[in-house]
Amino acid sequence: MKKGPMQPLTHWFCDTCGEAISLTPSDTGWIEWLELDTGKPREFRICHNGRCARHNRKPECCDLDLSHFAGPTGKAYLLSMLYAGPTIDWHGPQLERLPEMISFTELFRRLHIPYYEEARIYFDEARGDGFFEGDNEFTIYSQPNLIKIIEQYKTG
């Protein structure tokens, strides 16, 4: 028996152990990343704080509680990593600080596109089955498409 999708944007999966992480105060969801000397963020990860952290022993490690990145405030925080906005005059140096885009974009999708976090678990299997044939880079991440992936590939 197949189950439907989880409530979106409330649970994420740890990049280390694969177990669910929620925004409840008792959970220990964490975002960690590395920053080069230029302040360029890279290698973003969602994990349990402590036991599943992988960057924490590296001097260039940065990390914050997952709740800093969730919801509208989280979007604002993440977008400020891309561009601090017109109120800060960082035109030259700001370009050097742009995050590594593949890792950053994946984190943004995981945190802010409903159903993406759960559906991405099945992407390899769906790709192998030809599920994405005819889709473009936008329709792949539409909510109806992500829900269809979950419903088709999630097993009871």
Number of C-alpha atoms within 10 A of each C-alpha: 5 11 12 13 16 14 10 16 19 18 20 22 19 20 16 14 11 14 12 15 19 16 17 11 8 7 13 17 26 23 21 24 22 21 18 13 9 11 16 18 24 19 17 24 22 25 27 25 20 11 10 17 20 16 17 16 8 9 10 14 17 15 17 13 17 23 17 16 20 19 14 11 12 17 15 14 15 20 14 12 17 18 16 16 13 8 6 9 10 14 12 8 11 18 12 12 19 18 23 15 13 12 15 22 14 14 19 18 15 22 24 19 15 20 28 25 23 23 23 17 16 16 17 11 13 18 11 9 10 10 16 16 10 8 11 9 8 7 13 17 19 15 15 11 18 24 19 17 25 24 15 14 16 17 10 7
